[in-house]
Amino acid sequence: MEETDAATKAVWAGEPKQAPHGATVMPVFHGVTYAYEDLDEWRAVALGEQAGHIYSRNTNPGVAVFEGKMAALEGAEAATSFSTGMAAISNTLFTFLSPGDRVVSIRDTYGGTNKLFIEFLPRFGIEAVLCDTGDHEAIEAEVARGCRMLYLETPTNPTLKVLDIARLAKAAQAAGVMVVVDNTFATPINQNPLALGADLVLHSATKFLGGHSDAMGGVVCGPSDLIRQLFHFREINGASLDAMSAFLLTRGVRTLALRVERQNQTAQVVAEYLRAHPKVAAVYYPGLPDHPGHEIARAQMKGFGGVLSFDLAGGFDAMAGMLKRLKLAHRAASLGSVGTLAGPPATTSHVELSAEERARAGIPEGLLRYSVGIESADDLIADLEQALA
Ligand SMILES: *Cc1c(COP(=O)(O)O)cnc(C)c1O
């Protein structure tokens, strides 16, 4: 039986045909090492000639279930996982980039990714060229000038800018450039970058994939040859996904389609409510028809996602007052959880940047990011209404 729909894949893909004792849920293998009676078999597994596990920094049965599920959801041949989203990103950059290489990206990547570009890659002689996020022509021109990798994120954190993946992947292909897309905000339910021409798609599994703010992880999906190279680096680098986290993330992914469909709907309703509110200066959500990326998002996404951000007419002080009055939201970093999360980028995703760097990235100090959970939309709006009053 071939799973075709994402909701079905989320439940069934990657699951073992036969778990020990007929268990219907893959147990958590906390054991670090795997024993062999037969030396030839041991050697065959160690050399990768035979399926099996040697040591949990390399592979683990429950981690493999998570990876199989994610590969299926992204329509990829293979996937490899990491201890965090940032580990997925840094391992991808350090696997495929070498001294003298150029990587082209955008100013609005996740704050940690931006730090890799501006602080760490240059130390290894790798130049990161960061273009204005909405400027497709500038990105295409930099790709044509020559680079090793085009690194994209869409929608972006925290102002939800949208990039045309198919258009930029075409430009990259023409120049023989590898395309990597951070798909954390969209999730594979809403967007599949590989189908749009990307070579690799990665996620912070900590967000929507796990979905409950109780486990950290990262994953990269793509063709087997690229994933093999990445896995080889990660085995040695050591940023492996822990067995218990893999179990929690896998459990989260099984309900991913349900949660994301609900979060898409609620975020749309909340965005429309906020846009009509007199105290709100601007709402950033790709599902709004006047959002600059709306048409591209409509073409390349199946839903607009569960994250929006907005700026109050009263600036930082108004935002700080309103944030304090919210009852149905954790005032916390992160996004994509079953519970609504609200926080200003200045203290969450972009805390690594200075105020100056944030201003240069076009992030107003009074911006509030609002990641809707699976609560009722009516309750969330009533809460925003009293907090804004
Ligand atoms: C959170 C996040 C990351 C980093 O993931 P961690 O799991 O926190 O390391 C990377 N990219 C995006 C878009 C994110 O939201």
The ligand as a MOL file (V3000), in Angstrom:
LIG
                    3D

  0  0  0     0  0            999 V3000
M  V30 BEGIN CTAB
M  V30 COUNTS 15 15 0 0 0
M  V30 BEGIN ATOM
M  V30 1 C 14.0850 27.8330 15.0570 0
M  V30 2 C 14.5700 27.9330 13.6690 0
M  V30 3 C 15.8380 27.4400 13.3200 0
M  V30 4 C 16.7820 26.8500 14.3510 0
M  V30 5 O 16.2690 25.6850 14.9070 0
M  V30 6 P 16.6860 25.1490 16.3820 0
M  V30 7 O 15.9700 23.8600 16.4610 0
M  V30 8 O 16.2410 26.1770 17.3570 0
M  V30 9 O 18.1720 25.0060 16.3760 0
M  V30 10 C 16.2210 27.5340 11.9980 0
M  V30 11 N 15.4260 28.0850 11.0650 0
M  V30 12 C 14.2130 28.5740 11.3670 0
M  V30 13 C 13.3870 29.1760 10.2930 0
M  V30 14 C 13.7430 28.5220 12.6760 0
M  V30 15 O 12.5380 29.0150 12.9770 0
M  V30 END ATOM
M  V30 BEGIN BOND
M  V30 1 1 1 2
M  V30 2 1 2 3
M  V30 3 2 2 14
M  V30 4 1 3 4
M  V30 5 2 3 10
M  V30 6 1 4 5
M  V30 7 1 5 6
M  V30 8 2 6 7
M  V30 9 1 6 8
M  V30 10 1 6 9
M  V30 11 1 10 11
M  V30 12 2 11 12
M  V30 13 1 12 13
M  V30 14 1 12 14
M  V30 15 1 14 15
M  V30 END BOND
M  V30 END CTAB
M  END
